[in-house]
Amino acid sequence: MKLKYFLFFLLLGLSYFGRAQENLQFLSKETLFYTPTSAIVSPTEANKLNVLISTVVDKKIGKIIIQSHTDSVGDRKENQLLSEKRSKAVLDYLLSKGIAKELIYTENNGEAKPLSDNGSDEGRRNNRCTVVEIYELKKEELIIPNSIKISGTLKDEETNLPIADSMVLVFYKENPDTVYTDKKGYFEVNVPDTVKAVDFFVKDYFFSTVELLKDKNKVKLDLPLTKAKIGNRANFDNINFIGGEPIMISGSYKICDKIVRFLKYNPDRVVEIGGHVNVPNSGRVSPNSDDYLLSIKRANRVCIYLAEKGIKAERLVAKGYGNWHMLYPINPTAEQQMKNRRVEVKIIK
């Protein structure tokens, strides 16, 4: 079986460490070694990582810890920086395989926590290393007092087929809880009753946000998700700007942060950020008009923000559409005008 297939099922098995330490149990580990001043994961050590990953397929992983060390030769501060570089190299390797960053923790020890005696060549070799530990989530489920039970079925919007046997990242705080759909796309999750909205992320799909009503202890959903494939779009009419300006208002940044999360969870996707303006009851504005240029500036502003949050510029293409594709071109209400001033994310690769 190919390694890529193993890695796919590992990703399905990953679960966020949003639970107490006692809910984890050690599963497996590997140690990677380096030449004296190197922070590069060699092909031999990369193969160790691949084998490690392949041995934990179909497991519900709770946490991955990356612990990097150096020998005691050289400056202490330089050694600390070197251990940080080693951790980052391993982190980047795992991220390149599609593993969510939220699931990985790093410890950069420099020469402070030697694993062997630095008094010998062999000891120094043993200390030039990164230890990768994988912990499995125990079967006990987290019990949340005063909680809301959310259950439902995830479906592919286009085919209406269930999104089966898939990992779902459930965000109602900074870090996600994780649930899994069954063969019929069904899932269940409990969230605190203080939560007002929940975001659902499934790999290769656009995310969906569900607003929770007050005074409800159960929520049932039939949630269609749009496939994140080439040509498909997601509309964000709640990314708002100051009138006539390419300046986002404060509430828009939360939506942009969700787009960042989507792009980090789908690292191979390249997207077009499309800006739209509200100029109803008229024909198409000219590509040289201020309105059209404003749509470009707004798209650029969103791209800049996404890049500032760690999305590589080559994954982002800004494009303005003026008023050419308004959702409500004739006599829109105030609410509809806001929806005309939208930003779209389109998958182009």
C-alpha positions in Angstrom: 0.0 0.0 0.0 1.4 3.4 -0.9 2.6 5.8 1.8 0.2 8.5 0.6 -2.7 6.2 1.3 -1.3 5.6 4.8 -0.9 9.3 5.4 -4.5 9.9 4.3 -5.8 7.6 6.9 -3.6 9.0 9.6 -5.1 12.4 8.9 -8.6 10.9 9.3 -7.4 9.5 12.6 -6.0 12.7 14.1 -7.8 14.3 16.9 -7.1 17.6 18.7 -5.6 17.5 22.2 -8.4 19.5 23.7 -8.8 17.1 26.7 -6.9 16.4 29.9 -3.6 14.7 29.8 -5.0 11.6 31.4 -7.1 11.0 28.3 -4.0 10.3 26.3 -1.8 7.2 26.2 1.6 6.7 24.5 1.4 5.0 21.2 4.7 5.2 19.3 7.9 7.3 18.9 10.9 7.7 16.6 14.3 9.5 17.0 15.8 11.5 14.1 19.5 12.3 14.1 21.6 15.1 12.5 25.1 16.0 11.6 26.7 18.5 14.2 25.3 21.8 12.9 22.5 20.6 10.6 18.8 21.1 10.9 17.9 19.3 7.7 15.8 16.2 7.8 17.8 13.8 5.6 16.1 11.2 3.3 17.0 8.5 5.8 15.4 10.3 8.7 12.4 11.3 6.6 11.9 7.6 5.9 11.8 7.0 9.6 9.0 9.5 9.9 7.1 7.8 7.1 7.4 4.4 8.7 6.3 5.9 12.1 3.2 7.4 10.5 2.4 4.2 8.6 2.4 2.2 11.9 -0.4 4.3 13.4 -3.0 4.3 10.7 -6.6 4.1 11.8 -5.6 5.3 15.3 -7.3 8.3 16.8 -4.2 10.4 17.6 -4.5 12.9 20.5 -1.2 14.6 20.3 2.2 14.6 18.5 5.1 16.0 20.4 8.4 17.1 18.6 11.3 17.4 21.1 14.6 18.7 19.6 18.1 18.6 21.3 21.7 19.5 20.5 25.1 18.5 21.9 26.9 20.9 24.1 29.6 22.0 21.6 29.5 25.7 20.7 27.5 28.6 22.0 24.5 27.9 24.2 22.2 30.4 22.5 23.2 29.1 19.1 22.4 25.6 20.2 19.0 26.7 21.4 18.3 28.3 17.9 19.6 25.1 16.3 17.1 23.0 18.2 14.3 25.4 17.2 15.3 24.9 13.5 15.3 21.2 13.9 11.8 21.2 15.4 10.6 23.5 12.6 12.0 21.2 10.0 10.2 18.2 11.4 7.0 20.3 11.9 7.2 21.4 8.2 7.6 17.9 7.1 4.5 16.7 9.0 2.5 19.7 7.7 3.6 18.9 4.1 1.8 15.5 4.6 -1.5 17.3 5.4 -1.4 16.9 9.2 -3.2 19.8 11.0 -0.8 22.2 12.8 -3.2 22.3 15.8 -2.3 18.7 16.6 1.5 19.2 16.9 3.4 20.5 19.8 7.1 21.4 19.9 9.7 21.5 22.6 13.1 23.2 21.8 15.6 22.1 24.4 18.9 23.1 22.9 21.7 21.6 25.1 19.7 22.0 28.3 18.2 18.5 28.4 20.8 16.1 27.1 19.6 12.5 26.5 23.2 11.2 26.7 26.5 12.2 28.3 28.2 14.9 26.2 31.6 13.7 27.3 31.9 11.2 24.5 31.5 11.2 20.7 28.7 8.7 20.9 26.9 10.7 23.6 27.1 13.9 21.5 25.8 12.0 18.4 22.9 10.8 20.5 22.1 14.3 21.6 21.9 15.8 18.1 18.4 14.6 17.6 14.6 15.2 17.5 12.3 12.8 19.3 8.8 12.5 17.8 6.2 11.0 20.1 2.6 10.1 19.2 -0.1 9.8 21.7 -3.5 8.1 21.2 -6.7 9.4 22.4 -8.4 7.1 24.9 -11.9 6.0 24.3 -13.3 8.0 27.3 -15.2 11.0 25.9 -15.0 14.4 27.3 -18.1 15.3 29.4 -19.1 18.9 29.3 -21.5 20.1 32.0 -24.3 22.4 30.9 -23.8 21.4 27.3 -25.6 21.4 24.0 -25.7 18.2 22.0 -25.2 18.9 18.3 -25.9 16.0 15.9 -26.6 15.6 12.3 -25.5 14.5 8.9 -22.8 16.0 6.7 -23.5 15.8 3.0 -21.8 16.7 -0.2 -23.8 19.7 -1.5 -23.4 18.7 -5.2 -24.0 15.0 -5.0 -26.2 14.9 -1.8 -24.2 11.9 -0.7 -23.1 11.6 2.9 -19.5 12.6 3.8 -18.7 9.3 5.4 -15.9 8.1 7.6 -14.4 11.6 7.8 -12.7 13.7 10.5 -14.6 16.9 11.4 -12.8 19.7 13.2 -15.4 21.5 15.4 -14.3 25.0 16.3 -16.1 27.1 19.0 -12.9 28.3 20.6 -9.4 28.8 19.4 -8.6 25.1 19.1 -10.9 22.4 17.8 -12.6 19.4 19.2 -12.7 16.4 16.8 -15.5 14.1 15.9 -15.9 11.5 13.1 -18.8 10.8 10.8 -20.0 7.2 10.4 -20.8 5.5 7.1 -24.0 7.6 6.8 -22.3 10.9 7.4 -23.7 11.1 10.9 -21.9 12.8 13.8 -22.4 14.0 17.4 -20.6 16.6 19.5 -21.3 18.3 22.8 -20.4 22.0 23.2 -20.9 24.4 26.2 -24.3 26.0 26.4 -22.6 29.4 26.3 -21.4 28.9 22.7 -23.2 31.1 20.1 -21.8 29.6 16.9 -19.9 26.6 15.8 -17.6 26.1 12.7 -17.3 22.8 11.0 -14.2 21.9 9.0 -13.9 18.8 6.8 -10.8 18.4 4.6 -11.4 19.1 1.0 -14.6 21.0 1.7 -15.4 24.7 2.5 -16.2 25.2 6.1 -19.7 26.0 7.4 -20.7 28.1 10.4 -23.9 27.2 12.4 -25.5 29.8 14.7 -26.9 28.3 17.9 -30.2 29.4 19.3 -30.6 30.2 23.0 -32.4 27.9 25.4 -31.8 24.8 23.3 -30.0 21.7 24.7 -30.2 19.8 21.4 -29.5 20.8 17.9 -30.1 18.6 14.8 -28.4 19.5 11.6 -28.6 18.4 8.0 -25.5 20.2 6.8 -24.5 20.3 3.2 -20.8 21.3 2.5 -19.4 22.6 -0.8 -16.5 20.6 -2.2 -13.3 22.6 -2.4 -12.6 21.6 -6.0 -11.4 23.7 -8.9 -14.1 26.2 -10.0 -16.2 26.0 -6.8 -16.7 29.2 -4.7 -17.7 30.2 -1.2 -19.4 33.6 -0.7 -18.6 35.8 2.3 -21.0 38.7 2.4 -20.0 39.3 6.1 -16.5 40.5 5.1 -17.5 44.2 5.2 -15.6 47.4 4.4 -15.9 51.1 5.2 -18.0 52.7 2.5 -16.0 53.6 -0.5 -12.8 52.3 1.0 -10.7 49.1 0.9 -10.6 49.1 4.7 -12.2 46.1 6.5 -14.3 46.7 9.6 -13.3 44.9 12.7 -15.9 42.0 12.5 -14.6 41.0 9.1 -11.3 39.7 10.5 -13.0 36.8 12.3 -14.2 35.6 8.9 -10.8 36.0 7.3 -9.3 34.0 10.2 -11.6 31.2 9.3 -10.4 31.4 5.7 -6.8 31.2 7.0 -7.8 28.1 8.9 -9.4 26.5 5.8 -6.3 27.2 3.7 -3.9 25.8 6.4 -6.1 22.7 6.6 -6.0 22.3 2.8 -2.3 23.2 2.1 -2.4 22.2 -1.6 -5.2 24.6 -2.6 -4.6 27.8 -4.5 -7.5 30.3 -4.3 -8.8 33.4 -6.1 -10.1 36.1 -3.7 -12.8 38.0 -5.6 -14.0 41.4 -4.6 -17.4 42.8 -5.4 -19.1 46.2 -5.0 -22.7 47.3 -4.7 -23.7 49.5 -7.7 -27.3 48.5 -8.4 -29.8 49.7 -11.0 -27.1 50.3 -13.6 -25.0 48.5 -16.2 -21.6 47.1 -15.7 -19.1 49.6 -14.4 -16.0 50.2 -16.5 -12.8 48.4 -15.7 -11.2 51.9 -15.4 -13.9 53.2 -13.0 -13.3 53.9 -9.3 -15.9 51.3 -8.4 -14.1 48.5 -10.3 -10.7 49.5 -8.9 -12.3 49.5 -5.4 -13.3 45.9 -5.9 -9.7 45.0 -6.8 -8.3 46.9 -3.8 -10.7 45.1 -1.4 -9.7 41.8 -2.8 -6.0 42.8 -2.4 -6.6 43.8 1.2 -8.0 40.4 2.1 -5.1 38.7 0.4 -2.6 40.9 2.4 -4.3 39.9 5.6 -4.2 36.2 4.7 -0.6 36.5 3.9 0.1 38.2 7.2 -1.5 35.2 8.9 1.0 32.8 7.2 -0.6 31.9 3.9 2.0 32.0 1.1 1.4 34.7 -1.4 1.7 32.2 -4.3 -1.5 30.5 -3.1 -3.5 33.8 -3.3 -4.8 35.6 -6.4 -6.7 38.9 -6.0 -9.3 39.7 -8.6 -11.9 42.5 -8.8 -15.4 42.0 -10.3 -16.8 45.5 -9.9 -20.6 45.2 -9.9 -20.6 42.6 -12.7 -22.0 39.7 -10.6 -24.2 41.3 -8.1 -26.5 39.0 -6.3 -29.3 41.6 -6.2 -28.8 44.0 -9.1 -32.3 45.7 -9.0 -33.6 47.8 -6.1 -31.8 45.8 -3.4 -32.8 46.3 0.2 -30.2 47.5 2.7 -29.4 43.9 3.7 -29.2 42.9 0.0 -26.8 45.7 -0.7 -24.5 44.4 2.0 -24.7 41.0 0.3 -23.7 42.6 -3.0 -20.5 43.9 -1.3 -19.1 40.5 -0.8 -15.8 38.6 -1.1 -15.7 35.2 -2.7 -13.1 32.5 -2.4 -12.8 30.4 -5.6 -10.6 27.3 -5.9 -8.3 27.7 -8.9 -5.8 24.9 -8.2 
